[in-house]
Amino acid sequence: MSQTEDKETSRRGFFQQALRRVLEPVADYVDEQQQTLRAELASKANQKDHLPQSYYLRPPGALPESQFIETCERSGNCIVACPAQAIFALDQGENSDPLPYLDPDQQPCVICDSLACMEVCPSGTLQKTAREEIEIGVAVVNTGLCLNSEEIECRTCIDLCPFGELAIQFDAEVQEVVVVEEGCIGCGVCQHHCPTYPKSIFVRQHFENLMD
């Protein structure tokens, strides 16, 4: 091997090691969060006095979680009808058919004009609901991860939100993104398009839906 090739190999090795040092803490953080979530879900499932509760987001118009699980016929109609392909099937194990859920990281709900999922639901599990009254969940901001906390101007979540500043705003006084809970329906557009990793904004279910 020539001296030039030697130097090139050493340089590549240096950058690979540097990249690993940057990525490993992020990977560890994500893995830790996933393990925590799995433990919480397992704990909920073991509470025999209650139906299994879920942290998954449900399609627009969904009944509260316990009623949703009881009522949904698992027909898959909403999954097929969704024009944005935003509804996925959650495998609940061998003894249960998949339940529909939303994953904004993959594809957010676009609140289509037809509200197709509600129209094709055969059981009433997805109630016909006006766009502004939909309650999929509510967006939560982790300001410490937001680019604005690093003095990097970012309005992606605000500019792309279907409801704009009725649901999410930028507070210039504190230089932070603020969710207007009364206006946010939890469609997940903000989460999907957030440029940070891990996401600095995400949608969670309403706690009252989980405890119903």
C-alpha positions as CSV (number, residue, x, y, z in Angstrom):
1,M,0.0,0.0,0.0
2,S,1.3,3.4,-1.0
3,Q,1.8,6.3,1.5
4,T,-1.1,8.2,-0.1
5,E,-3.4,5.2,0.3
6,D,-2.2,4.8,3.9
7,K,-3.1,8.4,4.7
8,E,-6.5,8.1,3.0
9,T,-7.3,4.9,5.0
10,S,-6.3,6.6,8.2
11,R,-8.4,9.7,7.4
12,R,-11.5,7.5,6.7
13,G,-11.0,5.6,9.9
14,F,-10.8,8.9,11.8
15,F,-14.0,10.2,10.3
16,Q,-15.8,6.9,10.9
17,Q,-14.8,7.0,14.6
18,A,-15.9,10.6,14.9
19,L,-19.3,9.8,13.3
20,R,-19.8,6.8,15.7
21,R,-19.1,9.1,18.6
22,V,-21.9,11.5,17.4
23,L,-24.5,8.8,16.5
24,E,-24.0,6.4,19.5
25,P,-25.6,8.8,22.1
26,V,-28.6,9.4,19.8
27,A,-29.0,5.6,19.2
28,D,-28.8,4.9,22.9
29,Y,-31.4,7.6,23.7
30,V,-33.8,6.2,21.1
31,D,-33.3,2.6,22.3
32,E,-33.9,3.7,25.9
33,Q,-37.1,5.4,25.0
34,Q,-38.4,2.4,23.1
35,Q,-37.6,0.1,26.0
36,T,-39.4,2.4,28.4
37,L,-42.5,2.5,26.1
38,R,-42.5,-1.4,25.8
39,A,-42.3,-1.7,29.6
40,E,-45.2,0.7,30.1
41,L,-47.4,-1.1,27.5
42,A,-46.6,-4.5,29.1
43,S,-47.5,-3.1,32.5
44,K,-50.9,-1.8,31.2
45,A,-51.6,-5.1,29.5
46,N,-51.1,-7.0,32.8
47,Q,-53.7,-5.0,34.6
48,K,-56.5,-7.5,34.4
49,D,-59.2,-5.2,35.8
50,H,-59.0,-3.0,32.7
51,L,-59.0,-3.5,28.9
52,P,-55.5,-3.1,27.5
53,Q,-54.8,0.6,27.1
54,S,-52.8,1.9,24.1
55,Y,-50.6,4.8,23.5
56,Y,-51.3,4.5,19.7
57,L,-53.2,7.2,18.0
58,R,-56.5,6.2,16.4
59,P,-58.1,7.5,13.2
60,P,-60.2,10.7,13.4
61,G,-63.6,10.4,15.0
62,A,-62.5,7.4,17.1
63,L,-64.4,6.6,20.3
64,P,-62.4,6.7,23.6
65,E,-59.8,3.9,23.7
66,S,-61.7,1.3,25.8
67,Q,-64.8,1.8,23.6
68,F,-62.7,1.8,20.5
69,I,-61.2,-1.6,21.3
70,E,-64.7,-3.1,22.2
71,T,-66.5,-1.6,19.2
72,C,-64.1,-1.8,16.3
73,E,-65.0,-4.7,13.9
74,R,-61.5,-4.8,12.5
75,S,-63.0,-4.7,9.0
76,G,-60.0,-2.7,7.6
77,N,-62.4,-0.4,5.7
78,C,-60.8,2.7,7.1
79,I,-57.3,1.6,6.1
80,V,-58.4,0.9,2.5
81,A,-60.4,4.1,2.2
82,C,-57.8,6.6,3.5
83,P,-56.6,8.6,0.5
84,A,-53.4,9.5,2.3
85,Q,-52.6,5.9,3.3
86,A,-52.2,7.3,6.9
87,I,-54.1,4.4,8.7
88,F,-52.1,1.3,9.5
89,A,-53.0,-2.1,10.9
90,L,-51.7,-2.9,14.4
91,D,-51.1,-6.6,15.0
92,Q,-52.4,-7.4,18.5
93,G,-51.3,-11.0,18.5
94,E,-52.5,-14.4,17.3
95,N,-55.9,-14.2,19.1
96,S,-56.9,-10.8,17.8
97,D,-57.4,-9.1,14.5
98,P,-55.4,-6.0,13.7
99,L,-56.7,-2.6,15.0
100,P,-56.3,0.6,13.0
101,Y,-53.9,3.2,14.2
102,L,-52.0,6.3,13.0
103,D,-48.2,6.7,12.9
104,P,-47.4,10.4,12.1
105,D,-43.7,9.5,11.6
106,Q,-44.7,7.4,8.6
107,Q,-47.6,9.5,7.3
108,P,-49.8,12.0,9.1
109,C,-53.6,12.3,8.8
110,V,-54.3,15.1,6.2
111,I,-57.9,15.7,7.4
112,C,-59.2,14.9,3.9
113,D,-62.3,16.7,2.6
114,S,-64.3,13.5,2.5
115,L,-63.3,12.3,5.9
116,A,-63.4,8.9,4.2
117,C,-62.5,6.7,7.2
118,M,-65.6,7.9,9.1
119,E,-67.8,7.3,6.1
120,V,-66.9,3.7,5.7
121,C,-66.7,2.6,9.3
122,P,-69.4,-0.1,9.7
123,S,-69.7,-0.1,13.5
124,G,-69.7,3.6,14.4
125,T,-66.3,3.3,16.1
126,L,-65.3,6.3,14.0
127,Q,-68.0,8.9,14.6
128,K,-68.7,11.5,11.9
129,T,-67.1,14.6,13.3
130,A,-66.5,18.1,11.9
131,R,-62.9,18.8,11.0
132,E,-62.3,21.4,13.7
133,E,-63.9,19.1,16.4
134,I,-61.7,16.0,15.6
135,E,-59.6,14.9,18.6
136,I,-57.0,12.4,17.5
137,G,-54.6,13.7,20.2
138,V,-52.6,16.8,21.0
139,A,-49.1,17.9,20.0
140,V,-46.5,18.3,22.6
141,V,-43.3,20.3,22.1
142,N,-39.9,19.3,23.6
143,T,-38.4,22.8,23.5
144,G,-34.9,21.4,24.4
145,L,-34.7,19.6,21.0
146,C,-36.3,22.3,18.9
147,L,-34.0,24.1,16.5
148,N,-35.3,27.5,17.9
149,S,-33.7,26.7,21.2
150,E,-30.4,26.7,19.3
151,E,-31.3,30.1,17.8
152,I,-31.9,28.4,14.4
153,E,-35.2,29.8,13.1
154,C,-37.6,27.0,12.2
155,R,-41.4,27.4,11.6
156,T,-42.0,24.1,9.7
157,C,-44.6,22.9,12.2
158,I,-46.5,26.2,12.1
159,D,-46.3,26.7,8.4
160,L,-47.5,23.2,7.5
161,C,-50.2,22.8,10.1
162,P,-53.7,22.5,8.5
163,F,-55.1,24.9,11.1
164,G,-52.0,27.2,11.2
165,E,-51.8,29.5,14.2
166,L,-55.2,28.4,15.5
167,A,-53.4,25.3,16.6
168,I,-49.7,26.2,16.9
169,Q,-47.8,29.5,17.2
170,F,-44.4,30.9,17.8
171,D,-44.0,32.9,21.0
172,A,-41.5,35.5,20.0
173,E,-41.0,36.7,23.6
174,V,-39.6,33.3,24.8
175,Q,-38.5,32.1,21.3
176,E,-40.5,28.9,21.6
177,V,-43.1,27.0,19.6
178,V,-46.4,26.8,21.6
179,V,-49.3,24.4,20.9
180,V,-52.8,25.9,21.3
181,E,-54.5,22.8,22.8
182,E,-58.0,24.0,22.1
183,G,-57.2,24.3,18.3
184,C,-54.8,21.3,17.9
185,I,-56.6,18.1,16.7
186,G,-53.5,15.9,16.7
187,C,-53.2,15.2,12.9
188,G,-49.5,14.7,13.2
189,V,-48.4,16.9,10.3
190,C,-46.1,18.8,12.6
191,Q,-44.5,15.6,13.9
192,H,-44.1,14.2,10.4
193,H,-42.3,17.2,9.0
194,C,-40.2,18.2,12.1
195,P,-36.6,18.2,10.9
196,T,-35.0,17.2,14.2
197,Y,-34.2,13.7,15.3
198,P,-35.5,12.7,17.8
199,K,-38.6,14.8,17.0
200,S,-39.0,17.9,19.0
201,I,-42.8,17.8,18.5
202,F,-45.0,14.7,18.7
203,V,-48.6,13.8,19.2
204,R,-50.0,11.9,22.2
205,Q,-53.5,10.7,22.9
206,H,-55.6,12.7,25.3
207,F,-55.2,11.2,28.8
208,E,-59.0,11.2,29.4
209,N,-59.4,8.9,26.3
210,L,-57.0,6.4,27.8
211,M,-58.6,6.4,31.2
212,D,-62.2,6.2,30.0
